[in-house]
Amino acid sequence: MGETSSDRGADRRTRVTVLVALAANLVIAVAKAIGGLLASSPALLSEAAHSVADSLNEIFLLAALRRSRRPADRRHPFGYGKERFFWALLAAVGIFVMGGCFSFFQGLEALRHGAEEKFSGYVAGLIVLGVALLAEGASLLRALYQVRRQGGWTGLRDPALRTVVAEDGTAVLGVTLAIVGMALHMVTGQVAWEASASLAIGMLLVFVAYRLGRDARDQLIGEAADPELSDRIRDLLAAQPEIDSVEELFTMKMGLDSTLVVARIDLVPGLDSERVEEVAVRIKRHIARTVPEVDQIFLDVTDRPAGEACESPAATGERGGA
């Protein structure tokens, strides 16, 4: 199945969402880094690392949007849909390494050696974090708007959009933790509050990276279609008058809007070989029209002529919509 105008429109909207997040994170990363160095703030420096990681991840996601829509070729006959999952995995690794690990380092260093801040440093840091909170919040609202336009939370099956929502949501929570930690440090004079905020940001980033990485891993190694979709395909097959039974059904997500279906079916007795071929082609076209996301369909047909007990399987397959 080729790329539709709806798919291209969804990709354009997702690309705008990613670009908005990228612009916000680049500006915020610079501001946080400068403020963190001037104020010697571990929480602010942790947030700067977080924004740098997010910025690099948005570049990964832009690459995913561009490369995953390439058409199938001889080397990749099932297309390049899984590139989306690969780049999402790299984004998860980036969040873990550049964001989570650096935040842990800053928090531990602050606990070991302490940190002295002037009142002006606190003020500058809190102003930077306040601006960052507004920018991250605006980016999160844009991402949530995109999710709503793509069918609510079901729109989060797009790994690029899911990653942006996770990054922006984590950023809003991380900035809030940094503000609380810096404010408590200013009031009490105890750097442990700010160091604890940095460690909490690190734990938050590691958790988000783990969840995103696990989802991308499952899809890369061959995740089955949603149970509802598999049940729908099985019901469509079982409803065909020429099919006696559906022995086995296997599905695999090949991309954002691409699903591979392999089914072993038993036909009713008495069909000759020419009729079997016609039936197989008709069934596959019917499934492809009814379930647009299924674009690769292979049927292992077992025809049982009347009076015969033996099986004569014939595997047939074609791209949906043919």
N, C-alpha and C positions, 0 to 999 in steps of 0.2 A: 504494500500500500504506500503510495507516495505521500509526500508532505502536503497537507492541506493549508488553505488560507487561514483557517482557525489556528492551526499549529504555529504558523508563522506569526500571527498576531499575538499569540500567547508568549512566544519567544521574544518578540519586540517589547512587550510590556515587562517581562521578566528582566530583559537587558536594561531597560530604563531603571527598574528597581535596584539592580546590582550597581549601576553607575551612580545612582543617588547615594547608595551606601558607601561606595568607594570614595566619592568626593567628600562626604562627611568624615569618613575615617582618616583620610589623608590630612585634612585640616586639623582635626582633633588630635591626631598623633603628634603633629608638630607642636601644637599648643601644650599638650600634656608633657611632652619631653622637655620643653623649655621651662615650663612651670615646675616640673619635678626637679630639674637640676638647680634652679634658682632657690627652691624651697627645701631641697634635700629631702623630699618626701618619698618614702618607699611605696606608698599606696598610689601616688600620682605616677611614679615611674612604672609601676606595674600596669596601670591603666594605659600608659603610653605604649608599652609592649603589646598589650591587648589590641590596641588600635592598629599598630603596625601589622600584627598577625592578621587582623581582619582585612586590612587593605590588600595584602598579598593574596589572601583567600578570594577576595572579589575578582582579582585578576585571573585566578584559576577558574572561577565560575564563568567569567566571560569567555575563556577558552573552551569550556565545556559547552556553552550555548552555540558557539560557532562550529565546533568540530563534530558534535553529536548528530547534526542534521545532514552530514554528508551522505550521498546516496550509496547504496551497496555496490561493490565491485567484485572482481574475481578473487581478490585476496580476502575480502570480508563480505561474503555473500549474504550475510544477515544484517548488514549495515553497521553503522558506527554508534548506535544508540547507547551502548554501555560506556562510551567515553564520558557521558554525563556522570555516571557513578564513579569512574576512575578519578576525575577531577574533584568530585565531592570528597573522596577518600583523602586526596592530597590536602584539601582544605582542612579536614579534621586533624590530620597530622600537623599542619601548620598551627592550628589553634593549640594543640597540646604542647608542641616544642617551643614556639615563639611566645605564646601567651602564658600557658600554665606553668611551665618550668621556670620562666623568668620571674613570674610573680612569686613562686615559692622561694626563689633565690633572694629576691628583694626583701621578703618578709623575714627570712632567717637571718640575713645580714643585719637588718634593723634590730632584731632581738639580741644578736651577739654584740654589736658595736654601738647601738643606740643612734640617735639622730637629733641634732639641735636645729631648731627652726626659730626664726624671728617672727614677730607678729605680722610683719609685711609679707613674709613668705606664706603664712597661713592664709592671709587674705587673697594673695595672688593665686594660690592653689585652689581655694574654694571658688573663686571667680571662674577659673579655667574649668573646673569640674561642673559648675553650674551651666556654663555655655555648652560643655560636652553633653550634659544631660538633655538639654534642649535639642541639640543636633541629633543625638542618638534617638531620642524620642520621635523626632520628625521622620527619621529614616525608618524606624520601626512601624510608624503609622502608614508610611508608603508601602512597606512590605505587607502589612496586614490588609491594606486596601487591595493589593494585588491578589492576595489569597482569596479574598471575598469575590473578586471578579472571576477567578478561576474555579468557582464552585464551592467556596467555603473551605473547610479543613481538608476536603478531598484534594484540593489544589496543592496541598503540601506533598503529594507524591512526586512533584518535581524536586529533585535533590538540590538544584541551584536555589530555588525559592525557599525550600526548607532550611538550607544553610544560612541564607540571609536573615530569615526570621529568627533562627536560633542565635546567630551572632548579635543581631540588634537587641533581642530580648536580654541576652547575657550582658551586653554592653550597658544597657540601662540599669540592670541590677548591679553590675560591677561598679559603675560610677556612683550609685547610691551607697554602696558599701564603702567606697573610698571617701565620700563626703562625710559619712558617719565616723569613720576611723580618724580622719584628719580633724574633725570638730572635737572629738573626745580627746585627741592628743593635745589640741590647743587649750582645752578647758582644764585637763588634769595634769598636763606636762609629762604624761607617761607615753613613751613611744610604742609601748606594747599594744595600745589600741590600734595605731596605724599599721603596725606590723601584722597584727591579727587580721585586719582588713585585707592586707596584701595576700596573706595565706588563704583567706576565704575566697578571694578572687581567683587564686590559683586552683583551688579545689573545684570551684564552679566551672572554670575553663576546662579542666581535665574531665569533668563529668560530661559536659556538652560535647567535647571532642570524642569521648568514648561512644556516646550515643550516635553521633553522626557517622563515626567510623564503622560502627557495627552495622548500621543500616546500609552503608555503601558496600561493605564486605559481603553482606547477604545477597545484594543485587549483583555484584560482580561474579560470585561463584555460582549463580544460577538460582535465583529465588522464584518460586512458583507464583502464578497469578493469584489475586485475592480469592479466597474461598467462594465468595458470591459469584465472581466471574466464572470460575471453574464449574460451579453448579449450574450456572446458566448455559454454558456450552454443553455440558452433559445432558441437560434437559432438551436442548435443541437437537442433539444427536438422537436421543431416545425417542423424540417425537416424530422422526422420519419414518414413514410407513415401510420402507425397504430395510430398515435396521431392526434386527431381532434383539440384539443386546449390545451394550457398550461394555466391553470387557475391561479396558484400561484407558485412562486419560491422564496425560502429562502436559503440564504447561510451564512456560518459563518467560519471565520478563526480559525482553531483548532491548528495551529502551523505554523512554517515557511514554510513548504511544504505540508500542510494538510488543506483541505477544506471540510466542511460538506455541502451537498446539499439536500434539501427537496423540492419536487415538487408535486403539485397536477395537474394531467393531465386527460383529457377526451379522451377516445379512440373512434375510429370510430365504428359505430354500427355493430352488427353481429358477434363479436368475442366470442367464448365460453370460459369457465373458464380456460381450459388447455392452450388455445392459448394466453389468457391474461397473464398467468404466463410466458410463453416462451417469449413473447414480452417484458415484464418488465425486465427479466434477460438480454436479448439481448441489450436493450437500455442502461441499466446500465453499461454493459461491454463496449459498444461502447463509452460512455462518459468517462469512466475511461481510456481507451486507448488513446482517443483523447486529453484529458485534464489531464495529469499525476498528477497535484496537487490536483485533486479531488479524495479523497480516501474513502469517506463515502457518499453513495448515497441512498436516501430513496424516493420511489415513492408512492404517494397516487393515486391509479388508479381507475377511474370511468368508468366502462364498460357500454355502452348503447346498449343492443341488439336491433335489428330492431323491430319496433312496440311497444317498451316500452318507457315510459316517465320517469320512476322512476330511481333512482341512486342506485347502489350497490357498495359502495366504498370498496376497499381492499388495505390496506397499506402494501407495501412490501419494504424491505430494505436489503442491503448487502454492504460489503466492496468492493470498487472499485478494479477491476482487478481480481475478482473471476471467 
